[in-house]
Amino acid sequence: MLEDFHSPQYTSSNTDLESLGRTPPAARHATRNKHKDEPVFGRKLEEVCPATSPRVPDFVVACVKEIESSEENMCTDGLYRASGNLSQVQKIRLEIDQNNLSVMENNTDIHVLTGSLKLFFRELKEPLIPCSMFDRVLAACSIKPREAKIKEFRDIVQALPQCNRDTLKYLLEHLLRVTQYSERNRMHTANLAIVFGPTLLWAPAEQAHNIAIDCIQQNNVVDILLNDFKEIFTEDNPKGKKKA
């Protein structure tokens, strides 16, 4: 599944190297120029989520809906892996910060939309899977047997703030729909995990971690969340509760 990453097409400037974990978000955040908070990008997740369920940012919902609006979009080769034009991504960022969600409907480059969505998650002040859970979620990947690992992931998800849990679930459901077109877009679960591992979780800035090892483990987290999604996010019939 991963051999596509080594083809010339995806080692060119069209590859979103940042998505592949080459640049740790924590380091980037430490050096980012912070003049003032933007209305949408670069905020805390809870600040841009609606007050009622499901607590998923309007931008994330609108962007995902636009990406899923046509089969042509979903079949695009290298969806989420290839990078969009940076200036166009920044243009969308500026428009979204001015509450102009319609800018996405007028965009013809699918990679600009996917790039904007990835940028939103990278720029969050706190990652979607909070830094406080970084070590716990990485350790969960190594738990055996599988049933115990799934239980720990389920407990971690349930411990997330509602806006994080709702948004993570919404995003993973979208990515699973992307994999349904993997024969065309070549974005299997493992490839999406490589893209989204360092985008959805990263270590606290003060922790001195081995970045290379972290990236592999971050990918593993997303891979497990996708492959075992139904069991991890099941909320039906919790143990000890009778069905209605």
PyMOL commands that set and color helices and strands:
alter all, ss='L'
color gray80, all
select helices_A, chain A and resi 3-6+8-10+17-20+25-31+45-48+58-67+71-74+86-97+101-104+110-123+131-140+146-159+162-179+182-185+189-200+211-227+229-232
alter helices_A, ss='H'
color red, helices_A
deselect
rebuild
show_as cartoon
